[in-house]
Amino acid sequence: MEGSRSALPSVLDPDMDVDAKVFYWKYGKDYPSATFEQWDAAYNEYKDFYAKYHQDNPGATTNCYEEYLKTKQVTPSKRKFENEISTQAHKRQFERPYSDPTQMRRYFMDKLDEIVRTWDPREQYAPMTAIVQSSGVGKSRIIREVAQERYVFYCCLRPSLSTGFPPRSAIADELLSDEARNCKSYVAYLLACMQVFVDIMQQHSQLISPAAWFDWHVFGTPINENSSSSHDYWIRVRTYLHEHTVRLTNVEQFPMELLVMARKLARVLKASKDPEARIVFVFDEARNINTPRCNGDVHNHFYWLRYALRMLPSHNSGANGEDTFTAAVFLDTSSRVGDFVPPALQDPSARIAQNNLDVFSPFYLVSTFDSLADRAPVDSLATATKEDRLISLGRPLWKTIYDSATAPQADTIALAIYKIMCTNEVLTADKLTLEQTLAILSPRIALDVNPSLRINTALIADHMRVCIHITPERESVLSAVPSEPILAEASAQLMHRQGYLESILSFLAVSLRYGIVDAGYRGELVAQLLVLLAIDHVSTRRGSMPYSRVVTVSAFLSELLGVNCANLDTIMDTVAKDRLMRGEIFLTHFVRPTYKKPNRATLYEFAIRGAGIFSKRYSEAVDLIIPVVLPPDTAESSLTVRPNKTITIPLERISFILVQVKNRKKQKIGEQSRSHLAPQKLGLIDSSTTIPYGALWMELGILQNTAQEMLSGCGVHHPVERTQLGLKIIGLNTNVYPCIADDSYNRGIAKLLVKILQSWPEPAQLASGDAYATEAVKSILRLQYLQD
């Protein structure tokens, strides 16, 4: 790649010409999450566009770069809008009181203390860690909370002219320059930060608190009426940086230089009655320091910075009790787990593998979800679907944007779509990537992505999946998608764009076939999609959140199956059936719980978040549960069951639709499976309770009818009791499920769903199209294919 990501052009030609540095600077600002491969591809595309544009428009004075962006369906105002709402949100996130119900701050501080106390250069490579998690959880805010008790030297390395928050540090240009690709430059930076700290502490008669220190040099908040500006801090750091760069010559002296400076810092703090010299170097937006090597360099900036951190003294290196406690933290939104804490065999430093050195584990359990949730009682699904309430659920980013944006609902949804897609472009369906299609599906249906694949870390870094666990060797990352109604709404809007659903399902089939997504639950995945598509079609499609709406059971079943269930001839009690048909559903996504037997209080919690239940693995009883809120019963008494004050809908009104899914081709549903859908056996109600509910048996795998099977379609299934509406649905086509019929937006959905049902990572099929490869696989796995 030509140029440096941080390089600023000396003169900005309004037409940009085809200078690589200028293009990368502009494109990096417009697409901050783009990879370097995407940058290079875009630059090559732009050069061709530039040549053709000026050939077709000789003498044109138009800004060619902006004309190029129009072909990408992106406008400057759109990019500015995304930057503005994100910056406003981050500013407000720093301003509001910190909500920490799980005591995460203390847990992270204990982790930092463990690093500085156990750091031994014979055991670990460097006293550093990384905060790794997807966007919007408040990683930078954690650092400010750390700064309430630790002295933090904060440096933000976001791109030049970025409008993000916290702002780019003034020293970033020096740290990211080509001249800084060496250990000496970063040792000089560490020395300069500590020396400025010592100078300023000695100038003040009273101890500067960690919080005051942080707010002064990061945000410019005055320490006192006589304090200088934060700009003065960076001037001093830059001055000392240059002095140390000139003075330092022998790399073997670097550790002693850092030790001597750390002792000075420790003495200053102890003189101010601070019991320990605890300091933390923080590098935010750190992806910009981990850029690929260029200009013939063997190593990048991150390699040399980490090497400099290795030379920091351990806490017991001091003399006369002058202990130092020093650590470093890297954080970034769009970096992969392995960028800052790679597996040992992939580490750029040979010392780690050769000397069997360890690295400190990254911190990823950022438990800020629902920290800003609206806790007001929910007495109906109408209350549950209020937009301001839904936006408050999930990561704090959504509520923060909602409170700071000029058009709260629209701005929040727009940013949620941007976060899922990781691009400002409005892509046509044929331009979608595998990562984008999985990112669109993930907030709505329960997808298990292979934890050992690199695509999993890409989904965390760029597409809002959440890191749940990292193995000690850092070779496997487990991810999940929490219940976030705002992401489910954004996902629904994306699914119903022109042609998107067709591309999404095609990629899902490929993912199942090649083991990217767990293929063991193909039938359940299809059933979730069928249910959600039917709900989506009932929605009014008006407003900024058109798919987060309440629908009746009658409307849902009619859309799903194309029949008026109220007119079906069943033995179900007429009053009970009428009450069930008038029941309400709020459903935008499915979540898989860890327990087998949810109760009705649990169903209430799912219902008010717009969530359905995808049953625990290996559950034999039921596959899906759709919560339903029944209308009040005329016989309902004052003795309503409310387990606690937060549940304001009587539990007698919480019902459900139970769904059992089969992907078999011929087997009938027997009495055993019918009894499995008895709610008493599932623990939803006790034997003395009667409540109207629905039960669906979905035989998806029977694609061709036989004399032994009933005709493809929907029919009444003999219920277990008179309060059950039992429906048996056989087949998977548009006659059975009219909600997947072709329309002006998507075609061939039924065939794609069938393809998903049949997608399985079978070895011989993976070699289809290559006769030799197919036969070779069968030869290797002889017993598996003995009867083929």
KANORMO-V320931 format. One record per residue. N is the residue number from 1. RES is the residue in three letters. SS is DSSP state (a for helix, b for strand, c for the rest). PHI is phi as a letter, one per 20 degrees, with the letter a starting at -180 (NA if undefined). Layout:
N&RES&SS&PHI ; N&RES&SS&PHI
This chain:
1&MET&c&NA ; 2&GLU&c&e ; 3&GLY&c&n ; 4&SER&c&d ; 5&ARG&c&f ; 6&SER&c&e ; 7&ALA&c&f ; 8&LEU&c&d ; 9&PRO&c&f ; 10&SER&c&f ; 11&VAL&c&c ; 12&LEU&c&e ; 13&ASP&c&f ; 14&PRO&c&f ; 15&ASP&c&e ; 16&MET&c&m ; 17&ASP&c&l ; 18&VAL&c&c ; 19&ASP&c&f ; 20&ALA&a&f ; 21&LYS&a&f ; 22&VAL&a&f ; 23&PHE&a&f ; 24&TYR&a&f ; 25&TRP&a&f ; 26&LYS&a&f ; 27&TYR&a&f ; 28&GLY&a&f ; 29&LYS&a&f ; 30&ASP&a&f ; 31&TYR&c&c ; 32&PRO&c&f ; 33&SER&c&e ; 34&ALA&c&f ; 35&THR&c&e ; 36&PHE&a&f ; 37&GLU&a&f ; 38&GLN&a&f ; 39&TRP&a&f ; 40&ASP&a&f ; 41&ALA&a&f ; 42&ALA&a&f ; 43&TYR&a&f ; 44&ASN&a&f ; 45&GLU&a&f ; 46&TYR&a&f ; 47&LYS&a&f ; 48&ASP&a&f ; 49&PHE&a&f ; 50&TYR&a&g ; 51&ALA&a&f ; 52&LYS&a&f ; 53&TYR&a&f ; 54&HIS&a&f ; 55&GLN&a&f ; 56&ASP&a&e ; 57&ASN&c&c ; 58&PRO&c&f ; 59&GLY&c&m ; 60&ALA&c&f ; 61&THR&c&d ; 62&THR&c&f ; 63&ASN&c&f ; 64&CYS&a&f ; 65&TYR&a&f ; 66&GLU&a&f ; 67&GLU&a&f ; 68&TYR&a&f ; 69&LEU&a&f ; 70&LYS&a&f ; 71&THR&a&f ; 72&LYS&c&e ; 73&GLN&c&m ; 74&VAL&c&c ; 75&THR&c&d ; 76&PRO&a&g ; 77&SER&a&f ; 78&LYS&a&f ; 79&ARG&a&f ; 80&LYS&a&f ; 81&PHE&a&f ; 82&GLU&a&f ; 83&ASN&a&f ; 84&GLU&a&f ; 85&ILE&a&f ; 86&SER&a&f ; 87&THR&a&f ; 88&GLN&a&f ; 89&ALA&a&f ; 90&HIS&a&f ; 91&LYS&a&f ; 92&ARG&a&f ; 93&GLN&a&f ; 94&PHE&a&f ; 95&GLU&a&e ; 96&ARG&c&f ; 97&PRO&c&g ; 98&TYR&c&f ; 99&SER&c&d ; 100&ASP&c&b ; 101&PRO&c&f ; 102&THR&c&e ; 103&GLN&c&l ; 104&MET&a&f ; 105&ARG&a&g ; 106&ARG&a&f ; 107&TYR&a&f ; 108&PHE&a&f ; 109&MET&a&f ; 110&ASP&a&f ; 111&LYS&a&f ; 112&LEU&a&f ; 113&ASP&a&f ; 114&GLU&a&f ; 115&ILE&a&f ; 116&VAL&a&f ; 117&ARG&a&e ; 118&THR&a&d ; 119&TRP&c&g ; 120&ASP&c&b ; 121&PRO&c&f ; 122&ARG&c&e ; 123&GLU&c&d ; 124&GLN&b&c ; 125&TYR&c&f ; 126&ALA&c&b ; 127&PRO&c&e ; 128&MET&b&b ; 129&THR&b&b ; 130&ALA&b&c ; 131&ILE&b&e ; 132&VAL&c&d ; 133&GLN&c&a ; 134&SER&c&f ; 135&SER&c&f ; 136&GLY&c&n ; 137&VAL&c&e ; 138&GLY&c&n ; 139&LYS&a&f ; 140&SER&a&f ; 141&ARG&a&f ; 142&ILE&a&g ; 143&ILE&a&f ; 144&ARG&a&f ; 145&GLU&a&f ; 146&VAL&a&f ; 147&ALA&c&f ; 148&GLN&c&f ; 149&GLU&c&c ; 150&ARG&c&c ; 151&TYR&b&f ; 152&VAL&b&d ; 153&PHE&b&d ; 154&TYR&b&e ; 155&CYS&b&c ; 156&CYS&b&d ; 157&LEU&c&d ; 158&ARG&c&f ; 159&PRO&c&g ; 160&SER&c&g ; 161&LEU&c&m ; 162&SER&c&f ; 163&THR&c&e ; 164&GLY&c&f ; 165&PHE&c&c ; 166&PRO&c&f ; 167&PRO&c&f ; 168&ARG&c&f ; 169&SER&c&f ; 170&ALA&c&f ; 171&ILE&c&e ; 172&ALA&a&f ; 173&ASP&a&g ; 174&GLU&a&f ; 175&LEU&a&f ; 176&LEU&c&d ; 177&SER&c&f ; 178&ASP&a&f ; 179&GLU&a&f ; 180&ALA&a&e ; 181&ARG&c&f ; 182&ASN&c&a ; 183&CYS&a&f ; 184&LYS&a&g ; 185&SER&a&f ; 186&TYR&a&e ; 187&VAL&a&f ; 188&ALA&a&f ; 189&TYR&a&f ; 190&LEU&a&f ; 191&LEU&a&f ; 192&ALA&a&f ; 193&CYS&a&f ; 194&MET&a&f ; 195&GLN&a&f ; 196&VAL&a&f ; 197&PHE&a&g ; 198&VAL&a&f ; 199&ASP&a&g ; 200&ILE&a&f ; 201&MET&a&f ; 202&GLN&a&f ; 203&GLN&a&f ; 204&HIS&c&d ; 205&SER&c&f ; 206&GLN&c&d ; 207&LEU&c&f ; 208&ILE&c&e ; 209&SER&c&f ; 210&PRO&a&g ; 211&ALA&a&f ; 212&ALA&a&f ; 213&TRP&a&f ; 214&PHE&a&f ; 215&ASP&a&f ; 216&TRP&a&f ; 217&HIS&a&e ; 218&VAL&a&d ; 219&PHE&a&d ; 220&GLY&c&n ; 221&THR&c&f ; 222&PRO&c&g ; 223&ILE&c&f ; 224&ASN&c&b ; 225&GLU&c&f ; 226&ASN&c&d ; 227&SER&c&f ; 228&SER&c&e ; 229&SER&c&e ; 230&SER&a&f ; 231&HIS&a&f ; 232&ASP&a&f ; 233&TYR&a&g ; 234&TRP&a&f ; 235&ILE&a&f ; 236&ARG&a&f ; 237&VAL&a&f ; 238&ARG&a&f ; 239&THR&a&f ; 240&TYR&a&f ; 241&LEU&a&g ; 242&HIS&a&f ; 243&GLU&a&f ; 244&HIS&a&f ; 245&THR&a&f ; 246&VAL&a&f ; 247&ARG&a&f ; 248&LEU&c&f ; 249&THR&c&c ; 250&ASN&c&d ; 251&VAL&a&f ; 252&GLU&a&f ; 253&GLN&a&e ; 254&PHE&a&g ; 255&PRO&a&f ; 256&MET&a&f ; 257&GLU&a&g ; 258&LEU&a&f ; 259&LEU&a&f ; 260&VAL&a&f ; 261&MET&a&f ; 262&ALA&a&f ; 263&ARG&a&f ; 264&LYS&a&f ; 265&LEU&a&f ; 266&ALA&a&f ; 267&ARG&a&f ; 268&VAL&a&f ; 269&LEU&a&f ; 270&LYS&a&f ; 271&ALA&a&f ; 272&SER&c&e ; 273&LYS&c&m ; 274&ASP&c&e ; 275&PRO&c&f ; 276&GLU&c&b ; 277&ALA&b&e ; 278&ARG&b&d ; 279&ILE&b&c ; 280&VAL&b&c ; 281&PHE&b&e ; 282&VAL&b&c ; 283&PHE&b&c ; 284&ASP&b&e ; 285&GLU&c&l ; 286&ALA&a&f ; 287&ARG&a&g ; 288&ASN&a&f ; 289&ILE&a&e ; 290&ASN&c&d ; 291&THR&c&f ; 292&PRO&c&f ; 293&ARG&c&f ; 294&CYS&c&b ; 295&ASN&c&l ; 296&GLY&c&n ; 297&ASP&c&f ; 298&VAL&c&f ; 299&HIS&c&c ; 300&ASN&c&e ; 301&HIS&a&g ; 302&PHE&a&f ; 303&TYR&a&g ; 304&TRP&a&f ; 305&LEU&a&f ; 306&ARG&a&f ; 307&TYR&a&f ; 308&ALA&a&f ; 309&LEU&a&f ; 310&ARG&a&f ; 311&MET&c&e ; 312&LEU&c&f ; 313&PRO&c&f ; 314&SER&c&f ; 315&HIS&c&f ; 316&ASN&c&d ; 317&SER&c&e ; 318&GLY&c&f ; 319&ALA&c&d ; 320&ASN&c&l ; 321&GLY&c&m ; 322&GLU&c&e ; 323&ASP&c&f ; 324&THR&b&c ; 325&PHE&b&c ; 326&THR&b&c ; 327&ALA&b&b ; 328&ALA&b&c ; 329&VAL&b&c ; 330&PHE&b&d ; 331&LEU&b&b ; 332&ASP&c&a ; 333&THR&c&f ; 334&SER&c&d ; 335&SER&c&e ; 336&ARG&c&e ; 337&VAL&a&g ; 338&GLY&a&f ; 339&ASP&a&f ; 340&PHE&a&d ; 341&VAL&c&c ; 342&PRO&c&f ; 343&PRO&c&g ; 344&ALA&a&g ; 345&LEU&a&f ; 346&GLN&a&d ; 347&ASP&c&f ; 348&PRO&c&f ; 349&SER&c&e ; 350&ALA&a&f ; 351&ARG&a&f ; 352&ILE&a&f ; 353&ALA&a&f ; 354&GLN&a&f ; 355&ASN&c&e ; 356&ASN&c&l ; 357&LEU&c&e ; 358&ASP&b&d ; 359&VAL&c&c ; 360&PHE&c&f ; 361&SER&c&f ; 362&PRO&c&f ; 363&PHE&b&d ; 364&TYR&c&c ; 365&LEU&c&e ; 366&VAL&c&e ; 367&SER&c&e ; 368&THR&c&e ; 369&PHE&c&f ; 370&ASP&c&m ; 371&SER&c&f ; 372&LEU&c&d ; 373&ALA&c&f ; 374&ASP&c&f ; 375&ARG&c&e ; 376&ALA&c&f ; 377&PRO&c&g ; 378&VAL&b&d ; 379&ASP&c&d ; 380&SER&c&a ; 381&LEU&a&f ; 382&ALA&a&f ; 383&THR&a&f ; 384&ALA&a&f ; 385&THR&c&e ; 386&LYS&c&f ; 387&GLU&a&f ; 388&ASP&a&f ; 389&ARG&a&f ; 390&LEU&a&f ; 391&ILE&a&f ; 392&SER&c&f ; 393&LEU&c&e ; 394&GLY&c&n ; 395&ARG&c&f ; 396&PRO&a&f ; 397&LEU&a&g ; 398&TRP&a&f ; 399&LYS&a&f ; 400&THR&a&f ; 401&ILE&a&f ; 402&TYR&a&g ; 403&ASP&a&f ; 404&SER&a&d ; 405&ALA&c&e ; 406&THR&c&f ; 407&ALA&c&c ; 408&PRO&a&g ; 409&GLN&a&f ; 410&ALA&a&f ; 411&ASP&a&f ; 412&THR&a&f ; 413&ILE&a&f ; 414&ALA&a&g ; 415&LEU&a&f ; 416&ALA&a&f ; 417&ILE&a&f ; 418&TYR&a&f ; 419&LYS&a&f ; 420&ILE&a&f ; 421&MET&a&e ; 422&CYS&c&l ; 423&THR&c&a ; 424&ASN&c&e ; 425&GLU&c&f ; 426&VAL&c&e ; 427&LEU&c&f ; 428&THR&c&f ; 429&ALA&a&g ; 430&ASP&a&f ; 431&LYS&a&e ; 432&LEU&c&f ; 433&THR&c&e ; 434&LEU&a&g ; 435&GLU&a&f ; 436&GLN&a&f ; 437&THR&a&f ; 438&LEU&a&f ; 439&ALA&a&f ; 440&ILE&a&f ; 441&LEU&a&f ; 442&SER&a&g ; 443&PRO&c&f ; 444&ARG&c&d ; 445&ILE&c&c ; 446&ALA&c&e ; 447&LEU&c&d ; 448&ASP&c&d ; 449&VAL&b&e ; 450&ASN&c&g ; 451&PRO&c&f ; 452&SER&c&e ; 453&LEU&c&e ; 454&ARG&a&f ; 455&ILE&a&f ; 456&ASN&a&f ; 457&THR&a&f ; 458&ALA&a&f ; 459&LEU&a&f ; 460&ILE&a&f ; 461&ALA&a&f ; 462&ASP&a&d ; 463&HIS&a&c ; 464&MET&c&m ; 465&ARG&c&f ; 466&VAL&b&d ; 467&CYS&b&f ; 468&ILE&b&d ; 469&HIS&b&b ; 470&ILE&b&c ; 471&THR&c&f ; 472&PRO&c&g ; 473&GLU&c&e ; 474&ARG&c&m ; 475&GLU&c&e ; 476&SER&c&b ; 477&VAL&b&c ; 478&LEU&b&e ; 479&SER&b&c ; 480&ALA&b&b ; 481&VAL&c&c ; 482&PRO&c&f ; 483&SER&c&f ; 484&GLU&c&c ; 485&PRO&a&g ; 486&ILE&a&f ; 487&LEU&a&f ; 488&ALA&a&f ; 489&GLU&a&f ; 490&ALA&a&f ; 491&SER&a&f ; 492&ALA&a&f ; 493&GLN&a&f ; 494&LEU&a&f ; 495&MET&a&g ; 496&HIS&c&e ; 497&ARG&c&f ; 498&GLN&c&g ; 499&GLY&c&m ; 500&TYR&a&f ; 501&LEU&a&f ; 502&GLU&a&f ; 503&SER&a&f ; 504&ILE&a&f ; 505&LEU&a&f ; 506&SER&a&f ; 507&PHE&a&f ; 508&LEU&a&f ; 509&ALA&a&f ; 510&VAL&a&f ; 511&SER&a&f ; 512&LEU&a&f ; 513&ARG&a&f ; 514&TYR&c&d ; 515&GLY&c&m ; 516&ILE&c&f ; 517&VAL&b&d ; 518&ASP&c&g ; 519&ALA&a&e ; 520&GLY&a&f ; 521&TYR&a&c ; 522&ARG&a&f ; 523&GLY&a&f ; 524&GLU&a&f ; 525&LEU&a&f ; 526&VAL&a&f ; 527&ALA&a&f ; 528&GLN&a&g ; 529&LEU&a&f ; 530&LEU&a&f ; 531&VAL&a&f ; 532&LEU&a&f ; 533&LEU&a&f ; 534&ALA&a&f ; 535&ILE&a&f ; 536&ASP&a&g ; 537&HIS&a&f ; 538&VAL&a&f ; 539&SER&c&f ; 540&THR&c&f ; 541&ARG&c&l ; 542&ARG&c&c ; 543&GLY&c&n ; 544&SER&c&f ; 545&MET&c&c ; 546&PRO&c&f ; 547&TYR&c&e ; 548&SER&c&e ; 549&ARG&c&c ; 550&VAL&c&e ; 551&VAL&b&c ; 552&THR&b&e ; 553&VAL&a&f ; 554&SER&a&f ; 555&ALA&a&f ; 556&PHE&a&f ; 557&LEU&a&f ; 558&SER&a&f ; 559&GLU&a&f ; 560&LEU&a&f ; 561&LEU&a&d ; 562&GLY&c&m ; 563&VAL&c&c ; 564&ASN&c&e ; 565&CYS&a&f ; 566&ALA&a&f ; 567&ASN&a&e ; 568&LEU&c&f ; 569&ASP&c&e ; 570&THR&c&c ; 571&ILE&c&e ; 572&MET&c&f ; 573&ASP&c&g ; 574&THR&a&f ; 575&VAL&a&f ; 576&ALA&a&f ; 577&LYS&a&f ; 578&ASP&a&f ; 579&ARG&a&f ; 580&LEU&a&f ; 581&MET&a&f ; 582&ARG&c&e ; 583&GLY&c&f ; 584&GLU&b&d ; 585&ILE&b&c ; 586&PHE&c&c ; 587&LEU&c&b ; 588&THR&c&c ; 589&HIS&b&a ; 590&PHE&b&d ; 591&VAL&b&c ; 592&ARG&c&e ; 593&PRO&c&f ; 594&THR&c&e ; 595&TYR&c&d ; 596&LYS&c&e ; 597&LYS&c&c ; 598&PRO&c&f ; 599&ASN&c&d ; 600&ARG&a&f ; 601&ALA&a&f ; 602&THR&a&f ; 603&LEU&a&f ; 604&TYR&a&g ; 605&GLU&a&f ; 606&PHE&a&f ; 607&ALA&a&f ; 608&ILE&c&e ; 609&ARG&c&d ; 610&GLY&c&m ; 611&ALA&b&d ; 612&GLY&b&d ; 613&ILE&b&d ; 614&PHE&b&d ; 615&SER&c&f ; 616&LYS&c&g ; 617&ARG&c&g ; 618&TYR&c&m ; 619&SER&c&f ; 620&GLU&c&e ; 621&ALA&c&e ; 622&VAL&c&b ; 623&ASP&c&e ; 624&LEU&b&c ; 625&ILE&b&c ; 626&ILE&b&d ; 627&PRO&b&f ; 628&VAL&b&c ; 629&VAL&b&d ; 630&LEU&c&f ; 631&PRO&c&f ; 632&PRO&c&g ; 633&ASP&c&e ; 634&THR&c&f ; 635&ALA&c&e ; 636&GLU&c&f ; 637&SER&c&e ; 638&SER&c&f ; 639&LEU&c&e ; 640&THR&c&f ; 641&VAL&c&e ; 642&ARG&c&c ; 643&PRO&c&g ; 644&ASN&c&b ; 645&LYS&c&f ; 646&THR&c&e ; 647&ILE&b&e ; 648&THR&c&d ; 649&ILE&c&e ; 650&PRO&c&g ; 651&LEU&a&f ; 652&GLU&a&f ; 653&ARG&a&e ; 654&ILE&b&e ; 655&SER&b&d ; 656&PHE&b&a ; 657&ILE&b&d ; 658&LEU&b&e ; 659&VAL&b&c ; 660&GLN&b&d ; 661&VAL&b&d ; 662&LYS&b&c ; 663&ASN&c&d ; 664&ARG&c&e ; 665&LYS&c&e ; 666&LYS&c&c ; 667&GLN&c&f ; 668&LYS&c&e ; 669&ILE&c&e ; 670&GLY&c&d ; 671&GLU&a&f ; 672&GLN&a&f ; 673&SER&a&f ; 674&ARG&a&f ; 675&SER&a&f ; 676&HIS&a&g ; 677&LEU&c&e ; 678&ALA&c&f ; 679&PRO&a&f ; 680&GLN&a&f ; 681&LYS&a&f ; 682&LEU&a&e ; 683&GLY&c&n ; 684&LEU&c&f ; 685&ILE&c&b ; 686&ASP&c&e ; 687&SER&c&f ; 688&SER&c&e ; 689&THR&c&e ; 690&THR&c&c ; 691&ILE&c&b ; 692&PRO&c&f ; 693&TYR&b&b ; 694&GLY&b&d ; 695&ALA&b&b ; 696&LEU&b&d ; 697&TRP&b&d ; 698&MET&b&d ; 699&GLU&b&e ; 700&LEU&c&e ; 701&GLY&c&e ; 702&ILE&c&e ; 703&LEU&c&e ; 704&GLN&c&c ; 705&ASN&c&f ; 706&THR&c&c ; 707&ALA&c&f ; 708&GLN&c&e ; 709&GLU&c&d ; 710&MET&c&f ; 711&LEU&c&f ; 712&SER&c&g ; 713&GLY&b&q ; 714&CYS&b&d ; 715&GLY&b&b ; 716&VAL&b&f ; 717&HIS&c&d ; 718&HIS&c&g ; 719&PRO&c&f ; 720&VAL&c&f ; 721&GLU&c&b ; 722&ARG&c&f ; 723&THR&c&e ; 724&GLN&b&d ; 725&LEU&b&e ; 726&GLY&b&e ; 727&LEU&b&c ; 728&LYS&b&d ; 729&ILE&b&d ; 730&ILE&b&d ; 731&GLY&c&o ; 732&LEU&c&b ; 733&ASN&c&b ; 734&THR&c&f ; 735&ASN&c&f ; 736&VAL&c&e ; 737&TYR&c&c ; 738&PRO&a&f ; 739&CYS&a&f ; 740&ILE&a&d ; 741&ALA&c&f ; 742&ASP&c&f ; 743&ASP&c&b ; 744&SER&c&f ; 745&TYR&c&e ; 746&ASN&c&b ; 747&ARG&c&c ; 748&GLY&c&m ; 749&ILE&a&f ; 750&ALA&a&f ; 751&LYS&a&f ; 752&LEU&a&f ; 753&LEU&a&f ; 754&VAL&a&f ; 755&LYS&a&f ; 756&ILE&a&f ; 757&LEU&a&g ; 758&GLN&c&e ; 759&SER&c&e ; 760&TRP&c&b ; 761&PRO&c&f ; 762&GLU&c&e ; 763&PRO&a&g ; 764&ALA&a&f ; 765&GLN&a&f ; 766&LEU&a&f ; 767&ALA&c&d ; 768&SER&c&g ; 769&GLY&c&n ; 770&ASP&c&c ; 771&ALA&a&g ; 772&TYR&a&f ; 773&ALA&a&f ; 774&THR&a&f ; 775&GLU&a&f ; 776&ALA&a&f ; 777&VAL&a&f ; 778&LYS&a&f ; 779&SER&a&f ; 780&ILE&a&f ; 781&LEU&c&d ; 782&ARG&c&g ; 783&LEU&c&f ; 784&GLN&c&f ; 785&TYR&c&d ; 786&LEU&c&f ; 787&GLN&c&d ; 788&ASP&c&f
